[in-house]
Amino acid sequence: MCGIVGYVGDNKSIEVLLGGLRRLEYRGYDSAGVAVIDSEGHIGTRKRAGKLQVLVDDLEDRPLANGATGIGHTRWATHGGPTDRNAHPHLSADGKLALIHNGIIENFAELKQELVESGATFTSETDTEVAALLVGREYESTQDLTEALRRVVARLHGAFTLLVMHEDQPGVVVGARRNSPLVIGLGDGENFLGSDVAAFVEFTRRAVAIGQDQIVTIRPDSVEVIDFGGAPVETEEFDVAWDASASEKGGWSSFMAKEISEEPEAVGNTILGRVHDGLVKLAELDPIGDAALADLDRIVIIACGTAAYAGMLGKYAIEAWARVPVDVELSHEFRYRDPILTERTLVISISQSGETMDTLVAVQHATAAGARVLSVCNTQGATIPRESQAVVYTHAGPEVAVASTKAFVAQVTALYLIGLHLAGVRGTLTDDQIRENVVELQAIPDKIAEVLSVSQAEIGQLAHWMTDTQSVLFLGRNVGYPVALEGALKLKELAYIHAEGFAAGELKHGPIALIEPGQAVIVVVPSPRDPNSLHPKVISNIQEIRARGARVIAIAEKGDAAVLPFADEVIPIPLAGSLFEPLLAVVPLHIFGMELASAKGLDVDQPRNLAKSVTVE
């Protein structure tokens, strides 16, 4: 969850560290800190609780000497509260070694007891300080930073990325990773380490991902990677597909506002290059092979949070088009119930970051059980794609706001492309039927842009009227149900109010007891044009709650006159086929969550207690 950055180069470490931490703050913003080896060969540290700006202000008042070697950290608290003393970096007993950490060291308590019994003292409540003291002790005997870290990681259990530097070895930063992300940035006379490429994309777009149980040593003119056993490892370089400007606000009031505005582009870019002669061709699935895809008897989609709701929409589309059963499971529940998986099972994981720990371990479980594994991911070089048999990348660009918006619509788009590819391979749709659906999908970016241009001001005004609202319910049926869940999640994340999404048919089975005069209910209304539409049933649901005093806000297709007499507010969306409506209906809900939080004076980019990438299980 934490953001980490390391640098060796030409005496601009503070600049690099703070720039990287600004772009990584979405990974954690409980506290931040930096450590630098100055030109005299001494380590200087500064760390402060609170958001990164608190540290920046402190550095302006009490500057650190710049240097050619440094590490920086922005924290999402796990062990120990968000205080100055628990912030990273942590130092060895002699103060000559500095260490930062992302993840959780599960056996820290027994290691700490061992250190205490040998006379060590602790200044924090963190598991990280255990690692700092252990590496410091190993360095005293080895006088080699890489070997000292290698010896210590062999004793650690859990998920971790560690970066370490020592006064005796200026110009060297060593990193190690297990079940937690780490990427190398390759520069000219300088090199970088980071939780992801955002840490260094301002300075280089050349990157190398570090594999599981590997250690990297960077110097200004060299990069060496070994495994935990000490054997050399070959690495593969890749180019980052976006530059630093893509991770800046660019004049928008928030990253979330910017990212919502980019939803049309996220959908369009995910489709780009994957349609040929009107048909979907995903070369990315070649490692699995058409024969295996045609022989599937089951698909399991695994994901967490917003990605799980994207998976639910994928289920509707894949089952409708490819005629194969699809289950959607929360990654953190999946492997603990001993699921039945065979070589005819396709497991599709969804993770924006590609580092979601719950999803990663579920992928590893599926692979060990013999299933075929495909990942949907937005981040190049991430762990989950590397541990999957195949990957379909979304091309949403960097998403900095913690609450996902453009990544959600890109994930749904990728799943729809997978569904249409499978339909072609399995022969469950004719080419003409696939082309009809492709035309619908290719029209979605312009239709999302229309929603943004027409509805944003109206939704903003509605949100300002509702700043005192304490509870909002969301209803939807069929593909509208996952949209309702996504809308409710956004209000929980951003506005900190009670919000629940329900399948509208469940209303009379219990949730209608929540309806009282003035209760706000947002209803995702299906199109009345679909001959198999549940439109009449949803209108009946609206009448039921309206009769009990609910205030109804409907997301409905333009021209739907049937909903007008029963809704207090109607937010129109363009016409689309029933499976494609969710990509339009969700956009007003993203806007609403952002606007309500903004109207309440809350930080929409960094909601409390949350981090963008959940890299601990």
N, C-alpha and C positions, 0 to 999 in steps of 0.2 A: 504494500500500500504506500510505502514511503517513496519519496523521490531522492535519488542519489546522483551525484555528478563527481567525476574526478578529472584532473587535468595535469599534464606535464608539458612544458613548452617554454615560452619566451617572456616570463615575468609579467604576465597579465592574468594571473590566476583569479584574483578577486572579480575582475570583469567577467571572466568565463563562468565562474561559479555562480555569481548572482544572476547572470543572464540565463544560465541553465535552470537554476532553481525557480525563476519566474515562470518558465515554461513547464516546469514539473510540479508547480504548487498544487495543481489539481489532484495529485497523488496523495497529498497530505498537507494540512495547514494548521496543525496544533502547535508546532514550534519549528524553528529552523536554526541551522548553524553552519559554520565554515571553519576549516583549519587550513593554514598556509605555512609552508616552510619559507621563511624570508631569506634575503640575500646573505644574512649572517649565519644561516643554517639552523635557526631556531623555529620551533612550531609556535604559532600564535593562533588562538581560537577565539571565537565569539559565537554565542548561542543564546537564543531568546525564545521564550514561550510566546505564542500568538502567531499571527500570520507573518509572512515573509517581510512585510513592510516594517514590522517592529525591529527585525534584525537590521534591515537596511538603514533605518533611522539611527540605530545604535552604532553602526559602523561609521556613519557620518559624524557622530559626536566623538567616537573613540576609534579612529581608523586603525586597521591592521596594516602592517607593512606588506606590500605586494611581494609576490615571489613567483617562482617558476613551477611550483608544485602545490597542489591544493585539492581538497575534497570538500563537498558541501552536501547538505541533507535538509530535506523538508519532511516533517514527521506526521504520521497518523498514529496516535498513541495506542499501544497494546499493553506492554508491561510498564506500569507507572503512569501517573497522570501527566498532562501537558504542562510541565513546569520547566523553568530554566535549567535546573540540575538534571532533569531527565532528557533534555534535548541532546541531540548528537552534534558534534563528535564526542566520543568518550576517549579518555587517555589511559595509557599504561601507568603502572605504579610510579615509574620514574619521570613521567610526563613527556617522554621523547617520542612516543608513538601515538597516533590518532587513528580512530576507527569509526566508521559509520556502518549502518546495518538496515536492511529492509527485510522484514519477515519475522518469524518467531523461532527462538531456540527452545525446543520443547523440553530438553533436559537441563535447562539452565540452573534449576534449583539444586540438583546434586552437584553440578560443577561449582556453583557458588559456595556450597557448603565445604567442598574440598579446598577452595581458595581461602575461605575464612579460617579453616582449621590450620592452614599453613601460614597464617598471619596477615593475609590481605585485608584491606579495608575498602569499603565501597562508598561512593559519594552519591549514588543514584538508586532508583528502584528498578532499573531496567535489566532485561536479559542481555542487552548489548554490552554493558560494562564487563560482564563475565568474559566475553570474547576478547575485549580490549586487554584485559589483564592477562589472559592466557597467551595471546599472541606476543605480548610484551615479554613474558617469561621465556617463551620459546625463542624469541629473538636474542635474548641474553646468551643462550647456549649455542645457537646456530650462526648468529651474525649474518643471517640471510633472510630477508623479509619474505620472499616467496616460500622458502622452505618452512619458515616459522608459521605462516598462514596455512600451508598444506598440512602440517602436523595437527594444527588445532581443528580445522574443518573435519578431519577424520573422526573427531570426538563429538561433533555436534549433531544433534538430531533435530529435524524439523525443516522449515523452509527459510532460506536465508540468501541474501546477497551481502557480502562484506567488502568494503574498500578500506585499505590501510596504507599508511605512509609513516616513515620514520626519519627523524632528524639526521641519522647517520647515512641515509641513502636519499639525499635530495635528487629530484629528477626521476623518481620512481614511485608509481602507485600500483599496488597489487590488489586484484579483485578476485572473489570466488563466488560461485553461485550454485545453489541447489534449490530447485522448485521456486525460483524467484528470478525476475528478469535482469539481464545485464547485456549491454550492447557496447561495442567498441566504435569510436569514431576515429577515422584515419585522416590525419592532417599532414601538412608540410612543415616538418620540424616541430611538430606538436601532435599529441594524441590525447584522446578523451575516453572516458567511461561514463555510462549513464544508465538509468532505469529504462529509458527508451530514447529514441533518436532525437526527441525534442530537446534533450539536454545539450546537444552540440550542433544542431542543424544550422544554427547561425554561422558556424565556422566551417563545417564540412558536410557534404552529403554522401560521403563514402563511409560505409558502415560494415561491421562484422558482428554477427550474433554469437554469443557465448553459449555453448551447450551445457547440458546437465552435468553436474559434478566436474566442473572445469575451473581452472585458475588462470588468470591473465596477468601478465606483468607488462606495464607500458612504460616506455621511456620516450623522450622527444623524437628519437630516430628509430625506434624498434617496438615491436609488439610480439610477445611470446605467449603461447597458450599450451598448458599441460592439463592432464586429467588429475584427479585427486590422488592417483597412484604415482604421479610424477612423469608419466610418459608424454612425449610431445603429441600435439593434436593439430591436424590440418584444419584450416578455416576457409570459409568462402565469403568473399566480399559481395555486397549488394549496394545499389544506389538508392538513396531515399527519394521517394517519388514526389516530395513536396519540399518547399523551402521555408525559411523562418517566417516569412510574411504570412504564410497560411495559418500560423499559430498565434498571430496577433489579432487584436480586436478590430483594427482597421476602421476606427471611428464609431463602431457600434457601442451601445450602452453597456453591453455585456457580451461575453462569449456565447451565451445561450441565444441571445437575440441574433447574433451573427450566424450561428449554426442552424437555427430555424430558417433563416433566410436562405441557407445553402441546401435545404432539403430537396428542391428541384434538381440541383446540380448533383447531389449525392445519388439520387435515383438514376439520372441520365448517365453519369459516369460509370455506374455499376452495370448498366446495360451495354455501354459502349464496347464495340469489338466482339460482342458475344452473340450477335445476330447475323446470320448469313443467308441470303435469299429468303428472308422472312422467317427462318427457322433458328432455333437456339442451338448453338454448338459450343459446348464447354470443353475445350481442350484440357482444362484443368482436371477433368475426370478420367483422362486416359490412363493414369496409373491404376485405377480400379478396373477399367475396361468395360466395354459395352456388354460383353457376355455375362459378366458378373452382375451388372446393373439390371439386365433383363431377367436374371434368375433370382432377384431379391424376393424374399417372402415377407419382409417386415423392415420398417425404418423406425429408428428411435432418435428423436431430437432431444439433445440435452443442452441446458442453458440455465441461467439464473436471471432474475429480475426482468428488466425490459427485454432482454434477449429471449427469455422464455415466452413472452407474449408474441414476439416476432415468430418464434417457433410454432405457436398455436395457429397463427395465420398460415404458416407454411404447411401445417398439417392439412388444413382445409383444401389448399390448392393442390398439394401433391396427391392426396387421396382422390380428388375430383379428376385430375388429369392423368396421373400415372397408375391409378387403381391398385395401389399397394397400401396395406394398413400402416398407419403412422401413429406412434405414441409420442407424447411430449412429456418429458420428466425433468424435474429440477435436478441439476447436477449433483448437489450435495446430498440428495436422497438416493440417487440412482444406484450406486455400487453397494450400498449398505443393505439392500433387500435381495441380494444375490440374483440379479436379473438373468433371464434366459437369453443367451446370445449365441449365434452360430455364424458360420461363414456366409450364410445367406441373409444376415442382418446387416443393414447399413446404419451406422451411428453417425448422426450429423451433429457436431458441436457448434455452438454459436457463442462467440466472445469478441467484443469490440477490440479489446486490448490483446487478445491471444495469450493472456497471462492469468486469467481467472483461475485461482487455485482449485476451487471446487470442480470446475469443468476440466481442468488439466488432469486431475487424478481420475476423473470419470473416463476420460479418453484413454488413459493408461490402462484402466481396468478393462475397457472394451477391447483394446488391442490384445491384451493378454488372454482374453476369452475367445479370440479368433474372429471377432467381428471386423467388418471393413469400416474404416473411419474416415470421414470427410469433415473438414472444418470450414466454417464461414467466419472470416476474420477481417479486421480493418487495418491491421498493423503488420507491416513487413518484418520478417525475421523473428517473429514472436515464437514462443515455445510451443503452443498448441498446434499451429500449422506444421512445425517441424516434426512433431510427434504423430502427425496424422498421415494417412496414406495419400490423401489429396486435399487441396485447399482451393476454395473459391474466395478470392479477396473481394471485399466491397471496396469501392473507391470513393469513400465519403470525405477523405482528407482528415487531418487531425481534428479530434473532438476534445475540447478542453473543458467545457462545462461538465460538472459531475453528472448531472441528470442528462441522460442520453436522448437525443432528438433525431438528428440527421442520421446517426448510426442505425437507429431503429428502422427508418424507412429504407435504408440501404440493405439492411439484413433481410427485410421482407422481400425486397426486390431480388436479392440473390437466391432466396429460397424459391421464389416463383420461377426464376430462370432454371434452377435445378429441377423443379417440377416439370417444366416444359421440355427440358432435355430428356428426362426420364420417360416422358410420354412418347417422345420420338423413338427412343431406343426400345421401348417396350411395345410400341405399336398400339398404344391405347387411344391416341388421337391421330386423326389424319393430318397430313401436312397442311391442308387448308384450315383445319381447326386450330392447329398450332399457330399459323400465321394470323388468324383472327385474334387470338389471345396476345400475340406479340404486338400487334397494332394497338391494342388496348393498353398494354404496358408501356409502350413507347410514347403514348399520349399523356401519361401520368405527370411527367415533369412540368409541362405547360399548365396542367390542371392544378397542381400544387401551387404554382406561381400565381394562378388566378385566385386561389383561396387566400394566399398571403396578401395580395393586393386589395382584395375586396373586404376581408373580414377582420384584419388586424386591429383597426381603429375601433370597430364595434366591440370586439372582444375585450380590448383594453378598457373601454368605458364600462362594460359589464363587470369586469374584475374590480374596478374602483368602487362600484356600487356594492360589491360583496365583501369588502374588507373585514367586516365584522362576522362573517359566516363562520360557524364552528364545525360544520359537517356538510359534506357533499356526497351524494350517492350517484353512481353511474350505472346505467342499464344498457344492455345490448343483447342481441340474439345472433346466433350463428357467427359470422365473421365480425359482427359488431361487439361480441362479448370480449374478445381479447383487446379490442380498442377501449372498451369500458375499463378493463383492468389497467391498461396503460395510462389512461386519463387519471384514474384514482391514484396510481403510484406517483405520478408527477406532482399531485397536490400534497401527498404525504412528504415527498422528498423536499419540495420547494417551499410550501406554505405552512407546513407543520400543523395541519388540521386533519381531523378525522375524515377519511375518504375511503369508500368501498366500491368496488366494481362487482356487479351481479349479472348473471344470465337472467334476462328479463322474465323468462318462464319460471324462474325460481321465486319470483316476487311473492306469489300467493302461498309459497311453502315456508314462509317465515319472515323474510326481510321486510314485508309490507308493514310489519309491526313497528318499524322505525319511522314510518311516515307520520308526521304531525304537521299542523299548519305552519307554513313557511319553510318547510324542509326543502332545500335545493336538490333537484334531481336533474342530472344531465343524461339525456337519452340519445343513443345512436340509432337513428331510424333507417331501416333498410329501404331500398328503392321500391316503389310500387310497380315499376315496369317489369320486374322479373316475375314470370308466371308462377315460379315456385317460391315467391317472396313471402317472408313472415311479416310483411308490412301490416296487414290487418291485426295480427296478434299484438304487435308492438303498439299500435294505436290503442288497442284495448287496454294494454298495460298503462299507457299514459292516462287514459280515462280513469282507471282504478286509483292511481295515485293522486290525480288532480281532484277527484271527489273527496279525498281525505286531506286536502289543503296543501299539497305539495306545490312548490314553484318549479315549473318544468322549463328546462332549456333544451331544445331539440337541435341535434345536428342532422339535417335532412337535405335530401336532394332538391335542387332548384326545381320549382314548379310543383312540389308536393303540396297540393291544396288540402289534402285530408288532415295534415298535422296542424294546420293553422288554428282551427278553433280550440285546440286543446293545449297549446304551448304558450307560455308567457313570452318566450324569446325563441326565435328560430335563426340558426346560423346556417346559411345555405352552402352546399358544396356542388361542384359540377357533376353532370351525369357521367356514370361509369358503370361497367359491368359489375355484378355483385361481388366477385372476388377481388376487384380492384378498388372498390369503395373504401376499404380501411386505410389505404394509403392517402386518401383525401380526408376522411373523417378524423384521423388522428391529429392532423395539423392544427385545427382549432383548439384541441385539448392541450397540445404542447404550448400554444400561445397563451391559453387561459392560465395554465399553471405558472408560467413565467410572469404574466401580468399581475396575477393575484399576489404572488410573492413580492414583486416589485412594489405594488401598491401598499403592502404591509411594511415596506422598508427593509426587506430581507435580502441577503446576498444570494442571487439566483445561480451564480457560478460555483459557489462553495458552500452548499448547505451543511448545517451542523452535523457532526458525527459521521459524515460520509466521505469516502474517497472514490476516485474514479475507477481505479483498478484494484480489485480485491484479491491480493496475492497471498493471503493466508486462508487456511481452511477452517 
